[in-house]
Amino acid sequence: MNSRQTALSTDDYLDLYLLAKEIKDETWQQETLAALKTQQNRSFEEKQSALVQEIWEDFKQLNEVISFTYRLIQKEPTNEQFQTKLRHLRERRITLSRELYLAKKQYVEHTQ
């Protein structure tokens, strides 16, 4: 489901909630609110899961580039350009590791 469909669905739930409020049907109001919260939780979980997957793919790709750079350094150990590139790649990997940790942590906290 794309974000536009989710937004329309959220609007629909809000319209139903207002209708239930207008006709003073508290049970329907509570059911509508519960359904809306469930939908919002599901949407967050899907987005967070996609984010974790995206970061993980970036991390794996970065590891491949690091591995390739190591092989280049083995062939030319005195090449300072390769050393600098490797340093930057390692820094990027640390950043991605932190992002992955935080995204997973948010996902787990939200699903508990």
CORNOR-V971734 format. One record per pair of residues at least 24 apart in sequence whose ideal C-beta (glycine too) atoms are under 10 Angstrom apart, sorted by the first residue. I is the first residue (numbers start at 1). GAP is how many residues later the second one is. Records with the same first field share a line. If there is no record, write none. Layout:
I=GAP / GAP
//
This chain:
1=38 / 41 / 42 / 45
3=40 / 44
6=33 / 34 / 36 / 37 / 40 / 41
7=36
9=26 / 27 / 30 / 34
10=26 / 29 / 30 / 33
12=24 / 27
13=24 / 25 / 26 / 27
41=69 / 70
44=62 / 63 / 66 / 67
45=62 / 65 / 66
47=60
48=55 / 56 / 58 / 59 / 60 / 61 / 62 / 63
49=54 / 55 / 58 / 62
50=53
51=48 / 49 / 51 / 52 / 53 / 55 / 56
52=47 / 48 / 50 / 51 / 52 / 54 / 55
53=50
54=45 / 46 / 49
55=41 / 42 / 43 / 44 / 45 / 46 / 47 / 48 / 49
56=40 / 44 / 47 / 48
58=34 / 35 / 38 / 41 / 42
59=33 / 34 / 37 / 38 / 40 / 41
60=36
61=35
62=27 / 28 / 30 / 31 / 33 / 34
63=26 / 30 / 33
65=24 / 27 / 28
66=24 / 26 / 27
//
